[in-house]
Amino acid sequence: MNIFPANFSGRRRISLIRQTEAAECGLAALAMIANWHGHEIDLNMLRQRFGLSARGMSLRQLMQTADAMQLLPRPLKLEMAGLHLLNLPAILHWDLNHFVVLERVERERAYIVDPAGTARWYEFDEVGRHFSGVALELRPSQDFRAVRAKRPLRFRDLWSGITGLRRALAQTIILSIVMQAWVLASPFYLRTAVDEALSSLDSNLLITLAVGFAALALIGAGASLLRKLVLLSSGAALSYGITSNLARRLFRLPIAWFEKRKVGDILTRFQSILPIQRFLIESAPIALIDGLLSVLTLVMMMLIAPQLAFVSLLGLLAYSAVRLGLLRAEKQREAEYVKALAREQGAVIETLRGIVTLRLSGREAMRHAYWQNRLTDALGARYLHERVKAWHETAKTLIPAIELVLVVFLAIRGSMAGALSLGTLFAYLAYRQQFVQAGQSLLDEGIKLRLLDLHLDQIADIAQTQEDRGFAEPLVQPAFEGRIELRNVHFSYGAHDPLVLAGIDLSIAPGDHIAITGPSGGGKSTLAKIILGLVDAVQGDVLIDGRPLSQYGRRAFRQHVAAVLQDDVLYAGSIADNVASFEEVDMEHLRACLTAASILDDIDAMPMRHHTLVGDMGSTLSGGQKQRILLARALYRRPDVLLLDEGTAHLDLDHEAAVNRAVSALGITRIVIAHRPETIAAADRVVRLVGGKIAEG
């Protein structure tokens, strides 16, 4: 503990690092403290270094990870009064299932940085309702090194492969400059018309001025229209390009990435593309032009009336102070809103997926109440966000209004004293209006850039995660023989989790029919995923025709393999589309596969036959019919190896026997995970998985 006050070491702030996986609050808390001590590392790098399962981390595992990062951990059990004595920043155990960072303690309140996305002051009474009484102090060891290892996501990382953006940006800037020609020239029209034409009653001069400036106005309007058209087309291209690049990256991420995230969170990451696209195409060019315009108009104001220009500049600086003062709160409120919105969307998706279970349990009212709470949280977070915006919008209106009152007062008094002509006054007020608008716009766009950090963090979770290793491996290999061998394979879901598989040795020859059985939860499905190359063993090798799977190539191997897994789904479309994986349908082969799966007669009896529509939300198909269509989809690929994880569990014995006869006639390798005795008895070999090890049965 620290004998000095908790805030003795100064006011260096913790930089919030948001957790992106459901159970990585401990890792995010460690990342924040490591960054505070000078080891600048991001969460993605820590995640790759310390594999974390969806089950999260215990305090012991958190200490082990901290020690590996050269941070000396010291766990403490203490009461609320002991928070003042902690060596800060420290990690607190929160709500019995969460970790947060305690940054500062002042009097009877504590500043908590929550990896869930918030950072705020808590009164001690409120802390007491969350704090479980366990804290973890962390200090650098002698081997701790301050490094700069972070690589934040950059804008140019998002638009690789998108052409025409520089041209669109250049066009936007040029057209904006043309537009500003009218803006800069219009005050001269006022000044000349009032001071020259009006004072001399020169109607010819007035007509000439009117025609000239009207032509200039038309040019400005035309440039404005062209700029909007350019922004529309380039904005659509940029949005499509970024979204397409991000979706391609998403589809190539490791399976484990999806298992640790919720669908609602992933959807909000895609929604973060829109503000980034708007800034790059609309805000950034406008900010450049507004910056130039504000400088030019300020120079003109200084030339016309230096004292008045100083007052206008002070007004803009006052608004800047308010805007920057509210930036931290606005950023935090926006983060809270994005997270609350993700939870609300996730609740809707979960409800739709489980609507049958909900109906059977009669819990519609309870689920509706649950969703209402999520919706209330989202609306409440939006209200708090909009309330912060209301303050700076008020300042945006009030401060220039007060400044204008003062400017007009001083200007009129100067005119009464003969220091300013009426035309000069009009010209100054016109320039002043342009200066205020351009200056506020420049500041607002700069704030938007700062707020984009949140959205870049959202997208970085997809864009900076390493792709599945299979995409970097060979795609084409020599003839496939079909020998599969597992040597001393070990697997666990996280670096600190117990082994699910330990020392697995298994050899599968071409044409084998193997049944893998054992207690539920014993790792049979995990073993299937390792064989398929969907997850990697933490130790040991998977050999294909005598070559390690990584050398043979996972995608090359999968060209010869098909599988029916427990969580397989049908996509929205027809039965034929699903069986053919939405490629051009070979009708003869399609019917052969449907026959082999013992489903052809059922489909022919349907009014639309193989054009019958199905989808992920259900259809008129029974569980057995759906499973046979999934089996037909696997057979349509003409695989050399067929893996079934409870792939016939929903079939009656007669249909299962028919399927077994048809598949046996193909002469392919079959790996079947099953519990049903009849399914196991049909295999040539039986492998029993017990205690993470296998034994031939």
Helices and strands as residue ranges (DSSP letters): H 25-36, H 43-49, H 59-68, E 71-77, G 80-85, E 90-94, E 98-106, E 109-114, E 118-123, H 124-130, E 131-140, G 155-157, H 165-192, I 193-198, H 199-200, H 203-251, H 255-259, H 263-271, H 273-278, I 279-283, H 284-304, H 306-325, H 327-353, H 355-361, H 364-416, H 422-463, G 469-472, E 484-491, E 501-508, E 513-517, H 524-532, E 539-544, E 547-548, H 549-552, H 554-558, E 561-564, E 573-574, H 575-579, H 587-596, H 600-604, G 609-611, E 613-614, H 623-636, E 641-645, H 653-666, E 669-673, H 677-681, E 685-690, E 693-696
